[in-house]
Amino acid sequence: MTSDDTDGDEALTDMEIARAAETRPIADVADDLGLDRDDLDPQGNGIAKIEQDAIQRTLDDADEGNLILVTGTTATPKGAGKTVTTVGLGQGLNHIGENGVVAVREPSLGPVFGIKGGAAGGGYSQVLPMEDINLHFTGDLHALTTAHNLVSATLDTKLHYGNDLDVDVDEVSWKRALDMNDRALRETVVGLGGSTNGPPREEGFQITAASEVMAVLCLADSLSDLKERLARTIVAYDSTGDPVTVADLGIEGAMAMLLKDALRPNLVQTIEGTPAFVHGGPFANIAHGTNSLVADKLGLALGDYLVTEAGFAADLGFEKFGNIVSRRGVAPDAAVLTTAVRSMKYHGKDMWPVDYDELEEPDADAVRAGMSNLDHHAGIIEQFGVPFVVAINRFPTDTDEEIEAIIDHCEREGYPVVVSNAFADGGEGAAELAETATDLADSDRGNFEPLYDLEDGLKEKIRTVATEVYGAADVHFTEDALDDLERLDEQGYGDMPVCLSKTQHSTTDDPTRKGAPALDWTLTVRECYPDAGAGFVVVLTGDVLTMPGLPAEPAAEGMDVDADGNISGLF
């Protein structure tokens, strides 16, 4: 993606814009938040982790600001600019004189090298330094991958040396992890090298963002909480069907040691110098899909407004934030529903697979035909009692007629609506959005409530999400899923929230269905299992993959580094 230069010169790439930006010393950025130099652990140019004592001191003395949650309609596989809107809104807040803080997830290397390329915003609404953030950054994801695989190595060692935990090798639930899309590793077999290499068993890999360790890290609020959550994480079952946990392996301390620095949020800045926390990265179609709880709480304590982003569309990220994350004390005061002309055309044309060239062709009628998807996601936010504004993330190819089609629809439905030019104009282009969002956050219009009580049965909670959020007529539980639910109740996990794993390409469990099909389909639940460390029950629907594959033409093919170390093609 490129951005038009404000002087009318040749369009600049996101990378060129980022490299031309004049960044502030990270200590000056921290000073805006009331943090001292001693509160920072520098991690290179423009990056710092917050020291543990500063985190604890800040959270103990917190005077919380307002939380603005950015979500979206169902986007194309290349997104609709939700991160651009999040970063731009943070800059817009400071542009209108408010103390705004941004919090977003760390990019996973899988999508970076796959279909999306970089994931640090774009144009004049980026978090910097974008090359570091998109690649190894501060090593958080590497630490998560290592801690995750320590469990695998220790478990297989226990199996090799006598299996004193009586692990049923057919009931090992813990897969290995890798922060890269690699479809060949979804299903594997280990232990084929004879008796010296352990017993043969089926195994597999998942991407690090799908690891329960990622969810644990992002929902823990302290190092002691992290260790407790790691300890109760289930890795297998014994011959009697009882859980085998990390505590049984005796390595929760070692895992916490590997993760102690990864738990501390990373402070960077936007292209306009707005403070930004970039931390954690669970996927919303598999896990809960937002950055870390610690980063959110820090942002709320240090700023008047925290702008944070929920993964994918409102049926996934916003629902999980409302029913899972908010129970940890970070409920939204207002929401921004991000959409784009091309997203509406994606639904109006009922397009699958996606023809991106066709999406760039003007077609206001297709935009109008796709508005049912926007209405569906608006309805989800309204059910949680959160006031919201629709933000139209404008692309250079959008026509005035297409933009007006969305505006006219929103005005008829009574939705506040703003065109965001954050990509092209940064904070100035998001100033109107900032005004509207702060007015909503400061108003008494909000009455946030999760959609179900934790005391509700697991089947009832699943049915609530399926019918009230996805628009399904009913839920079909396979026999395996019913057996899983019975076991979960027997083992004491029935009072946990549910985290449904569903395709991000549709409001249904069928990725080919566009728009917002309602009441003419049934959600199929095929498996349920506890993420006991994270504190929720995972519910598998459809065919969501925890280890994605690269596309036919991965973004990595267009990336390079020259003899001087200059990177190209990352955006």
PELIN-V797818 format. One record per pair of residues at least 24 apart in sequence whose C-alpha atoms are under 6 Angstrom apart, sorted by the first residue. I is the first residue (numbers start at 1). J is the second residue. Records with the same first field share a line. If there is no record, write none. Layout:
I=J  J
//
This chain:
3=123  424
14=122  123
29=275
33=302
47=267  268
48=266  267
49=265  266  267
50=264
62=301
63=301
64=300  301
65=300  304  305
66=305  333
67=305  306  332  333
68=307  332  333  334  335
69=308  309  332  335
70=309  335  336
71=310  313  314  336  337  338
72=313  314  337  338  339
73=313  339  374
74=313
75=343
76=343
78=116
80=340
83=121
84=121  122  125
87=125
88=125  422  426  427  430
89=430  434
91=274  427
92=427  430  431  434
93=434
95=427
99=303  304
100=303  305  306
101=275  276  299  303  306
102=276  306  307  308
103=276  277  278  308
104=278  291  308  309
105=278  279  280  281  291
106=278  279  280  281
107=134
109=179  180
110=180  181
113=555  556
114=550  554  555
115=554  555
117=555  570  571
118=570  571
123=423  424
124=423  424  426
125=423  426
126=270  271
127=269  270
128=269  270
140=262
145=177  208
147=255
149=176
160=198
166=238
167=237  238
168=238  239
171=236  237
172=236
173=235  236
174=235
175=204  205
176=205
177=205  206  207  208
178=207  208
179=207  208
181=548  549  550
182=549
183=549
186=547
206=546  547
207=547
209=281  282  283
210=546
215=534
216=533  534
218=292  293
219=293
221=294
227=252  256
229=533
230=533
232=533
233=532  533
265=295
284=311  316  317
285=501  502
286=501
288=320
289=317
314=377
315=469
322=450
323=450
333=441
334=386  387  388  440  441
335=388
336=388  389  390
337=390  391
338=390  391
339=392
340=392  393
344=370
345=370
347=514  515
350=514
352=512
364=402
370=515
372=515  516
373=515  516
380=469
384=448  449
385=446  447  448
386=446  448
387=446
389=416  417
390=417
391=417  418  419
392=419  420
393=420
394=421
454=495
455=495
458=494
470=507
471=518  519
472=518  519  521  522
473=519  521  522
474=522
475=522  523  524
476=524
477=525
478=526
481=526  527  528
484=528
496=536
497=536
498=536  537
499=537  538  539
500=538  539
501=539  540  541
502=541
503=544
509=542
//
